[in-house]
């Protein structure tokens, strides 16, 4: 698990083969293609390999999608609710987005606001060189990050310029470091 978590993005497709079932959840959090329990039949191994081949074709399409999204140059704007009216918040004024109980909260210089798009929709819409999903619950403006703290187990925390701390998942920690270095 530790070796797989340390592999740089994009990770190779991994199929775990083991006699222990207690690590299956961790394997799938690392986007494992499959988790095979011993004894492994030829048919089950063949299924796992076929799944890896299909994902390989999808990875090429995802890389093309990332390239197209990174070509955006215009600043984004966000429409947020404020009582009976809407406010337009510029990208530079956003610190992060948070998912809370099925709703999306924008946290920025001028306060907190609720908005309609989900974090998944925002992640697809935003420039990956400026905004990065750091956990299931947070999408952060990379320009708002002032420090990064690694934690035991491969996860970490970011300290924002506003003084707020956000947890970074183990799966996203290396990606965050690369993005902050400008290598995405």
Protein Blocks (a to p, Z undefined) as FASTA:
>chain_A
ZZmmmpccdddddddddfbfklmmmmmmnopabdcdddddfklmmmmmmmmmmmmmmmmm
mmmmmmmmmmpmbdcdddddehjbccdddfklpfbdcdeehiacdddfkbccddfbdfkl
mmmmpcfklbccfbfkbccdfklpmbdcddehhiacdddfkopacdddfklmmmmmmmmn
opZZ
